[in-house]
């Protein structure tokens, strides 16, 4: 069973609030043999950003997606445009040294601005709203979070972090669940599917061709003069270079990458319209991500609904009742919503790496791959796609910095890795309850 087909209807976006609030163009499947300079597999943020950059610099670019542009995590995530990586700068300094950690922070800051610049230039309305609160559910961790604000200001010149006391966080989040935290004024929350659809349209205007409903079956060396032949059920692309941008849906397409990343499932619900009660939950309309190992993340959408993400599974299949999976976490954070009606519920697959840092690799002279964003893909994935395009264009600086991040493979073989991950993740999730 392929993960691409395990949980969703063929070539249809997830039944999310995003789909209900965003129109999307249907694009034709590939049904002939074509040639291109670059073939990109996966029409999420990574692939679409790479296509936009490559087409804009004159490369014949074809993008193939088994379902729809923005169908995967790019179109169904929590919508949080955060700062940095899924490791704080103190940890990165220990891992790669201060100079490299500073370079990585700079790229992460450029990643946020890159999205904003693309949206301004291509008139993409992603409904950006400023501010993400990182809420601490353990008192003992609050002082460390506040110290981190000072470190970023002192050593990185980032003065957008506001330390939040217990009293202040309860003014901003109507929950007794937190002891303090940090408000990142330089972060934001957005409509992720509108970003994906906007990038797809911009790439097409630049000259890229996007084919939906075009699952790649295999990649072969080409005997006709091109480097590669990317084969679908009804057509093929002969090309000089291939970019693997399918993230959590690579499956057996490139088995050598499986040891670096692992797909996991996460779930989101959106409540009924709550009126003033909904606006009071987050009175200044910030997004929130808390400090639990299995993170709860939430924000207001449609003015007075609550979008709430929580719960994970480590098997291919989504649970039969997503609402039942998410409701316990929702009720713990907001007991006042214990019996609230849920209007939308959906699941999604993301890829994590063992150290929660993305991978970026040139597999051979003609093949690139990126993924494993571990929950930070909204900000980072477009930059990773752009970095691949820059490398193809002879500008390797960002690519070289990002590809130097250390990777640790998951232990075990293809069969045992998911089982080992499930055991480890379940153990960590129990720590949230202690």
Secondary structure by P-SEA (a helix, b strand, c coil): ccccccccccccccccaaaaabbbbbbbcccbbbbccbbbccccaaaaaaaaaaaaaccbbbbbbcccccccccccccccccccccccaaaaaaaccaaaaaaaaaaaaaaaaaaaaaaaaaccccccccccccccccccaaaaaaaaaaaaaaccccccbbbbcaaaaaaacccccccbbbbcccccccaaaaaaaaaaaaaaaabbbbbccccccbbbbbcccccbbbbcccccccccbbbbccccccccccccccccbbbbbbbcccccccaaaaaaacccbbbbbcccccbbbbbbccccbbbbbbbbbcccccccccccccaaaaaaaccccccccccccccbbbbbccccbbbbbcccccbbbbccccccccccaaaaaaaaaaaaacccaaaaaaaacbbbbbcccccaaaaaaaaaaaaaaaaaac
